[in-house]
Each structure stands twice: as C-alpha cells, then as structure tokens.
Amino acid sequence: QGDAEDAVASLAVKRDSLQAEIYAYVQVQRGNLSDTWALEDIGKRLIHARLARGVSIKELAKRLGVKPNTVERDESVGYPGVSVKRAVAIFKALGVTTLLHTEAPKRTDKATNPWAALKRHS
C-alpha cells in the first residue's frame, strides 16, 4: 500500500506543477508579464516574451535572421547558456525593453566600513 500512496503523491505533485505551468502560460498569453524575475529564468522569460507579444517562432526567426528550427530548438530546451548578447537581441526583436537591477545585501559589519577605521584613529 505504501507504493500506491507514493505513486498518488507523486502524481499530485506533477498535477500541481502542470497546473502552475498552465496558469503561467495563460497569464503570458494575456500579456501579463511580471516585472521581476531571476536571471536564472532568462530562458523562460525569452519564451514568455515571445508568447506575450504574439510572435510566432517563424516570425522571431525571421527577425533574428536565423532558421525557425534554431528558435524551436532553443525554446525546446529553455535557452540554456544563452549569452547576454543573444538574449538582448531576442528581446529587441520582440520589442521588449529589459533592464538589470541588482541588489546587494547591506553590510553591517563595522570592520568592512572604511569610515569606521578613520573614526577610530582620529
């Protein structure tokens, strides 16, 4: 009975994952792209941008000057290792503006504050 319960639990996880993907796809089709995303998700973001813009693979390939099967292949594997230059070209071909925002954690250790050392010696 444990095997059956494990199988049901596994299917439930897969179902939930598929439901999330379908929901995301519907949102993208409606043009609802979130403004914030992780850089690791750039491949998914490129695909979402194409779908949200209503651009076919064939049309994107034409805009990029490549064959449609190149875009199909890249999208089928999620653009692994896509270069910044290539990602920017794809976004531009889709009419999407992208900006990179980075946020570093605040440093609170006084030893890393160069002004703290000056105050101690004055």
N, C-alpha and C positions, 0 to 999 in steps of 0.2 A: 504493500500500500504506500510505502514511502516513495517508491519510484513514480507512482501515479501522481502523488502530491507534488513532487519535484517537477514533473512534466507540466502540470497545471500552472504552477508558479512561474515556470519559465515562459509558458505561453502568455500568461498575464503580463509579464514584463515586456515581451515582444509586442503585445497588443497596445500597451501604453506608449511604447516607443513609436509605433506606427501612427497612433492617434496624434501624437505630438508632431510628427513629421507632416501629416496631412493638414493639421491646423496651421503649421508654419507655411506650408505650400499655399493654402487658401489665402492667408494673410498677404503673402508675397504677390499672388495673382491680383489681389485687390490694390496692390501698390503700397501696402503698409510695411515699410522697412524701418526697423528700429535704427536709431541714430548711433547707438553704442554697440560695439561688438569687439570680440577678442581678435587680435591679429592672427592667432592660430586658426581662426574660422574664415580666413580670407577666401579660400576656395568656395566655401558655401556661399559667402557673400557675393562673389562674382556670379554664381549661378542665380542667386536670388535677384540680383540687379537685372540680369537679362530677362528673367521671367516677369519681374515687376514692370519693366519697360515694354513688354510685349514683343520683344525682338526674337525672331526665330534663330536657330542655330545657323541656318544657311545665311541669313542676313548678317549676323555677327561675323561669320567667317568672311563674308564679302567686305565688310567694313575694316576687318583686320588684315585683309589681303592673304588669307590662308584658305585651305580647303575645309569644307564643312566637317569632314571626318576628323580633322585635327581638333576642332572645337568639341565635337562629340566625345572623342577620346579623353580630352582634358576634363570635361564635365563629368564623364562617367566615373572617373577616379578622384574627382574633387580638387583638381589642380594642385597635386602635391608638389611642393618645392617651387611653386610659381615665383618668378623673380618680381621684384618691386616694379621694374621697368615694364614687364609684361602685364602685371595687374593694373598699372596705371593706364596702359594702352587699352586694355579691355574696358575699364571704367569710362575712359574718354570716348571710346567707340559707342558706348551705351548712353553717353550724355550724363554720366554720374560724376559729381564732384566729391572727392574724398580728401579729408584732412586727417592727419595723425595727431592724436592728443596723447601725451604720455603724462603719467602722474607718478612721481616717486614718493615713497613714504617719507614723512618728515623725520629728520634726525634730531633726536632729543639728547643724545649723549654730549655733555659739555666738552669732552675730550676731542670731539670731532668739530667743534665750533672754533674757528681760528680767532675769533674775537675774545673768547674766554681766556685764551693764553695771554693776550695783550693786557687784559684787565688784571690778571694775577701779578704781572710784572710792573705795573705802574705804581 
